Amino acid sequence: MTEKHTTARGAGRRPRVVIDADRLSRLEALAEGAMQRDPKLADRLLEELGRARIVPAAKLPPDVVAVGRPVTYRDETTGAEKTVTPVWPEEADIAQGRISVMTPIGVALIGLAEGASLHWDRRDGERRILTIVRVASHDAIEGMDA
């Protein structure tokens, strides 16, 4: 793990979040739109966006989770790895591993870099640590960022 990655393990600090400017307004609009249906999730996304470093789309590091970039994460308790692709809500298809950015895991993953770890509270209340193992390069997602 490089110095640029902050983990959730050390001193309770949350990992760094980086969002590209081209997607920021749509993410904010989705959060605002979800305020009535799921205020907790909407607040979480707005909180993450508020603390994010915003960069031009061309400057988004290739190892950062973004809409359309497949990401593999590991559950540190079980060692199990899972690959998903965060997508806009209308493109979500859980059977194909396409998760909406407006789901708890989508909000948790967006903007994190390879090597970052985060606390994840399961539905049964058990807390796990998830680590970003790999993010697909931008070349693998051309055409999915609309």
RABELUR-V720460 format. One record per run of one state. SS is the DSSP state (h for helix, s for strand, l for the rest). FROM is the first residue (numbers start at 0). LEN is the number of residues. If there is no record, write none. Layout:
SS,FROM,LEN + SS,FROM,LEN
This chain:
l,0,17 + s,17,3 + h,20,14 + l,34,4 + h,38,13 + l,51,1 + s,52,3 + l,55,1 + h,56,3 + l,59,4 + s,63,1 + l,64,5 + s,69,6 + l,75,5 + s,80,7 + l,87,1 + h,88,3 + l,91,1 + s,92,1 + h,93,3 + l,96,1 + s,97,3 + l,100,3 + h,103,6 + l,109,3 + s,112,1 + l,113,3 + s,116,5 + l,121,5 + s,126,9 + l,135,2 + h,137,4 + l,141,5
